[in-house]
Each structure stands twice: as structure tokens, then as C-alpha cells.
Amino acid sequence: MDKKEEVERIFDRAKYEALAVICAEPRPTAVCDKPLPEWMDKEQLAEYWGLESTSGIISWTKRTEFPLPHSYMGDLLRFNRQKVDQWSEEEAVRKKLSRPKKDLQQKKRCHLSVAPPQGD
């Protein structure tokens, strides 16, 4: 066996031993291990979506076009997980479809603002 093969064998063995040690350690319980509630308040929704604040959530509920689906239970604002998941997927598609037009307009503006090349 040449030195290259021996080094590869040593590294492979070390890699598998390291993986075995990592897998043997107990996993800490994460927030995502909790069952997700069907109805969430704005703080729970912000945590679910990984947002730092709830201000975006409130502004999305007040939009005139494609507002974030929500319900009031008495005077408590609540969000149905399935409906907000569907809304977020649709919102991503809406954003994706609206971007190329803006990018194209921006490119046209940039192109028009560039001075024509000067002759030598």
C-alpha cells in the first residue's frame, strides 16, 4: 500500500469515528421539536417565520391587495398556520413575477443614463 492510500485510509477511519461520537451525543431539544399550533398569535407567527419583530406581520394584515390572512377571536388577532403558509408561498410567487419587470426597467434606465462612447 502506498503512502497516499494509507493516508486516505487513516482519514476515512477518523471521519467515521468522529461521526460516531457526534451521533452518540444526545440531541438538545429544539424549538422546532414542539408541535406547531394550528392557530398562532403574532409573536408565535414571527417566531415560526424567523422574524425579529411583529411589525411586518401587522403591516401585511393591513394591505389592500393580498393581505395576510388573519382572524379575530374576540379581540385577539390569530393566524391559521395552513392559510399563512399558503399565503407566503403565493407571496413568493407574486414577488418573483414582479421582479423581472422592475429589473428590466432598471436596466433600461441605467442604459439610457450612460453617455455614448466618445470617438478617439
Stockholm file with secondary structure:
# STOCKHOLM 1.0

chainA/1-120         MDKKEEVERIFDRAKYEALAVICAEPRPTAVCDKPLPEWMDKEQLAEYWGLESTSGIISWTKRTEFPLPHSYMGDLLRFNRQKVDQWSEEEAVRKKLSRPKKDLQQKKRCHLSVAPPQGD
#=GR chainA/1-120 SS CCHHHHHHHHHHHHHHHHHHHHHHSCCCCCGGGSCCCSEECHHHHHHHHTCSCSHHHHHHHTCSSSCCCCEEETTEEEEEHHHHHHHHHHHHHHHHHHHHHHHHHHHHHHHHHSCCCCCC
#=GC SS_cons         CCHHHHHHHHHHHHHHHHHHHHHHSCCCCCGGGSCCCSEECHHHHHHHHTCSCSHHHHHHHTCSSSCCCCEEETTEEEEEHHHHHHHHHHHHHHHHHHHHHHHHHHHHHHHHHSCCCCCC
//
